[in-house]
Amino acid sequence: MKPALLALPALIFAAVVQAAEPTPLDRSMASQLADPARHRQPTVVALWSLDCSHCKKNLQILSDLAKKHRRLRVLTVAAEVATAEHQPLLTRFALSGPAYAYGNDSPESLAYALDSGWAGELPRTFLYDGKGGQRKVSGVLSAIDIERATGLR
């Protein structure tokens, strides 16, 4: 009986680690993430990559805001195929919302599905107020700009 009890924490830990991996993004899901009608509360969709230093600045700002505003939903999209480095970075920033990474569709088709006017620059952030309003911004954002665009200020 005791060996079974000792194995239980390991199984739970393995399930949590496995569930934490970014979900592969396809064109259909990308279109849904970009649809303002799908966001019924203040939401940020943050596009980023591992080698983008400005992306990490945005992730830190979003982490701070998510702690301050419990209603704020933060979704992350790694604009690259998932690697073992993605989840630890998101964990470091305490971003526990849904995480996506580019899947099997071509990067160009995923970028187009997310935002047909996007040229691929990072960081790219979609801000939703939960009432149908949307703002798309490239570059590092301020906390005040995010709060205003999402209706939190």
RONUDREN-80087 format. One record per residue (C-alpha): residue number from 1; residue in one letter; x, y, z. Coordinates in Angstrom, 3 decimals, padded with zeros to 6 digits. Example, Ala and Ser with C-alpha at 12.3 -4.5 7.8 and 13.67 -1.06 7.14 Angstrom:
REM RONUDREN-80087
+-----+---+----------+----------+----------+
:   k : r :        u :        v :        w :
+-----+---+----------+----------+----------+
:   1 : A :  012.300 : -004.500 :  007.800 :
:   2 : S :  013.670 : -001.060 :  007.140 :
+-----+---+----------+----------+----------+
***
This chain:
REM RONUDREN-80087
+-----+---+----------+----------+----------+
:   k : r :        u :        v :        w :
+-----+---+----------+----------+----------+
:   1 : M :  000.000 :  000.000 :  000.000 :
:   2 : K :  002.790 :  002.426 :  000.893 :
:   3 : P :  004.597 :  002.137 : -002.486 :
:   4 : A :  001.358 :  003.154 : -004.215 :
:   5 : L :  001.047 :  006.214 : -001.970 :
:   6 : L :  004.635 :  007.187 : -002.704 :
:   7 : A :  004.038 :  006.942 : -006.447 :
:   8 : L :  000.979 :  009.224 : -006.341 :
:   9 : P :  002.890 :  012.525 : -005.916 :
:  10 : A :  005.170 :  011.594 : -008.808 :
:  11 : L :  002.182 :  010.906 : -011.044 :
:  12 : I :  000.527 :  014.185 : -010.076 :
:  13 : F :  003.770 :  016.094 : -010.711 :
:  14 : A :  004.184 :  014.438 : -014.116 :
:  15 : A :  000.605 :  015.351 : -015.067 :
:  16 : V :  001.118 :  018.991 : -014.056 :
:  17 : V :  004.404 :  019.261 : -015.958 :
:  18 : Q :  002.899 :  017.652 : -019.038 :
:  19 : A : -000.187 :  019.901 : -018.919 :
:  20 : A :  002.031 :  022.983 : -018.686 :
:  21 : E :  003.550 :  022.526 : -022.140 :
:  22 : P :  002.427 :  025.106 : -024.730 :
:  23 : T : -000.429 :  024.001 : -026.946 :
:  24 : P :  000.530 :  023.777 : -030.631 :
:  25 : L : -001.218 :  026.604 : -032.476 :
:  26 : D : -002.998 :  025.973 : -035.764 :
:  27 : R : -004.705 :  028.476 : -038.116 :
:  28 : S : -008.162 :  027.853 : -036.666 :
:  29 : M : -007.074 :  028.498 : -033.087 :
:  30 : A : -005.029 :  031.514 : -034.217 :
:  31 : S : -008.148 :  033.031 : -035.786 :
:  32 : Q : -010.094 :  032.405 : -032.591 :
:  33 : L : -007.431 :  034.064 : -030.450 :
:  34 : A : -007.597 :  037.151 : -032.685 :
:  35 : D : -011.414 :  037.406 : -032.584 :
:  36 : P : -012.573 :  040.154 : -030.166 :
:  37 : A : -015.975 :  038.461 : -029.779 :
:  38 : R : -014.279 :  035.476 : -028.092 :
:  39 : H : -012.896 :  037.569 : -025.244 :
:  40 : R : -015.601 :  038.339 : -022.656 :
:  41 : Q : -013.248 :  039.792 : -020.053 :
:  42 : P : -010.138 :  041.989 : -020.220 :
:  43 : T : -007.636 :  039.869 : -022.135 :
:  44 : V : -004.131 :  040.206 : -023.515 :
:  45 : V : -002.707 :  037.939 : -026.200 :
:  46 : A :  001.067 :  038.367 : -026.117 :
:  47 : L :  003.176 :  037.170 : -029.056 :
:  48 : W :  006.801 :  036.610 : -028.138 :
:  49 : S :  009.911 :  034.534 : -028.771 :
:  50 : L :  012.813 :  033.267 : -026.712 :
:  51 : D :  015.424 :  035.479 : -028.391 :
:  52 : C :  013.396 :  038.704 : -028.104 :
:  53 : S :  014.583 :  040.831 : -025.168 :
:  54 : H :  011.716 :  043.316 : -025.573 :
:  55 : C :  009.263 :  040.415 : -025.393 :
:  56 : K :  010.573 :  039.547 : -021.943 :
:  57 : K :  010.006 :  043.152 : -020.833 :
:  58 : N :  006.379 :  042.863 : -021.957 :
:  59 : L :  005.978 :  039.507 : -020.210 :
:  60 : Q :  007.226 :  041.042 : -016.963 :
:  61 : I :  004.772 :  043.941 : -017.269 :
:  62 : L :  001.940 :  041.509 : -018.013 :
:  63 : S :  002.939 :  039.374 : -015.038 :
:  64 : D :  002.789 :  042.387 : -012.732 :
:  65 : L : -000.591 :  043.437 : -014.140 :
:  66 : A : -002.046 :  039.934 : -013.832 :
:  67 : K : -001.159 :  039.967 : -010.133 :
:  68 : K : -002.703 :  043.427 : -009.703 :
:  69 : H : -005.872 :  042.750 : -011.730 :
:  70 : R : -007.301 :  039.273 : -011.155 :
:  71 : R : -009.826 :  039.813 : -013.983 :
:  72 : L : -007.040 :  040.219 : -016.548 :
:  73 : R : -006.562 :  037.119 : -018.643 :
:  74 : V : -003.120 :  036.740 : -020.236 :
:  75 : L : -002.614 :  034.308 : -023.118 :
:  76 : T :  000.836 :  033.832 : -024.593 :
:  77 : V :  001.812 :  032.765 : -028.091 :
:  78 : A :  005.421 :  031.830 : -028.812 :
:  79 : A :  005.934 :  032.832 : -032.428 :
:  80 : E :  008.098 :  029.759 : -032.936 :
:  81 : V :  007.812 :  026.012 : -032.487 :
:  82 : A :  007.732 :  024.986 : -028.823 :
:  83 : T :  010.935 :  023.921 : -027.118 :
:  84 : A :  011.723 :  022.824 : -023.579 :
:  85 : E :  012.756 :  026.436 : -022.806 :
:  86 : H :  009.314 :  028.015 : -023.265 :
:  87 : Q :  007.458 :  026.821 : -020.192 :
:  88 : P :  010.221 :  027.587 : -017.657 :
:  89 : L :  010.321 :  031.168 : -018.943 :
:  90 : L :  006.557 :  031.569 : -018.590 :
:  91 : T :  006.749 :  029.983 : -015.145 :
:  92 : R :  009.484 :  032.447 : -014.160 :
:  93 : F :  007.116 :  035.294 : -015.036 :
:  94 : A :  004.240 :  033.532 : -013.222 :
:  95 : L :  002.145 :  033.563 : -016.394 :
:  96 : S : -000.125 :  030.596 : -015.890 :
:  97 : G : -002.764 :  031.429 : -018.498 :
:  98 : P : -003.149 :  029.452 : -021.701 :
:  99 : A :  000.150 :  029.170 : -023.556 :
: 100 : Y :  000.505 :  028.428 : -027.246 :
: 101 : A :  003.427 :  027.941 : -029.608 :
: 102 : Y :  003.464 :  027.708 : -033.372 :
: 103 : G :  002.391 :  024.252 : -034.499 :
: 104 : N :  002.659 :  022.401 : -037.802 :
: 105 : D :  001.094 :  025.068 : -040.030 :
: 106 : S :  003.552 :  027.367 : -041.788 :
: 107 : P :  004.665 :  030.346 : -039.689 :
: 108 : E :  003.405 :  032.714 : -042.367 :
: 109 : S : -000.097 :  031.219 : -042.355 :
: 110 : L : -000.236 :  031.368 : -038.557 :
: 111 : A :  000.926 :  034.996 : -038.555 :
: 112 : Y : -001.703 :  035.859 : -041.164 :
: 113 : A : -004.445 :  034.089 : -039.189 :
: 114 : L : -003.463 :  036.022 : -036.071 :
: 115 : D : -003.237 :  039.405 : -037.794 :
: 116 : S : -003.292 :  039.885 : -041.558 :
: 117 : G : -001.593 :  043.277 : -041.166 :
: 118 : W :  001.242 :  042.000 : -039.009 :
: 119 : A :  004.732 :  042.065 : -040.531 :
: 120 : G :  006.183 :  039.680 : -037.925 :
: 121 : E :  007.806 :  042.190 : -035.562 :
: 122 : L :  007.949 :  041.222 : -031.903 :
: 123 : P :  006.685 :  041.752 : -029.350 :
: 124 : R :  003.165 :  041.976 : -030.768 :
: 125 : T :  000.285 :  042.367 : -028.334 :
: 126 : F : -003.474 :  042.158 : -028.802 :
: 127 : L : -005.485 :  043.962 : -026.139 :
: 128 : Y : -009.180 :  043.175 : -025.629 :
: 129 : D : -011.533 :  045.018 : -023.303 :
: 130 : G : -014.045 :  042.157 : -023.087 :
: 131 : K : -016.739 :  044.264 : -024.757 :
: 132 : G : -015.662 :  043.878 : -028.378 :
: 133 : G : -012.886 :  046.470 : -028.304 :
: 134 : Q : -009.480 :  045.511 : -029.605 :
: 135 : R : -006.098 :  047.183 : -029.988 :
: 136 : K : -003.017 :  045.666 : -031.643 :
: 137 : V :  000.388 :  047.036 : -030.741 :
: 138 : S :  003.993 :  046.232 : -031.637 :
: 139 : G :  006.779 :  046.985 : -029.200 :
: 140 : V :  007.052 :  047.303 : -025.443 :
: 141 : L :  003.911 :  048.546 : -023.718 :
: 142 : S :  003.431 :  050.450 : -020.507 :
: 143 : A :  001.213 :  049.126 : -017.741 :
: 144 : I : -001.016 :  052.200 : -018.080 :
: 145 : D : -001.525 :  051.620 : -021.822 :
: 146 : I : -002.479 :  047.998 : -021.188 :
: 147 : E : -004.876 :  048.954 : -018.398 :
: 148 : R : -006.554 :  051.606 : -020.563 :
: 149 : A : -006.887 :  049.376 : -023.631 :
: 150 : T : -008.338 :  046.503 : -021.611 :
: 151 : G : -010.746 :  048.700 : -019.638 :
: 152 : L : -009.004 :  048.121 : -016.314 :
: 153 : R : -008.281 :  051.819 : -015.865 :
+-----+---+----------+----------+----------+
***
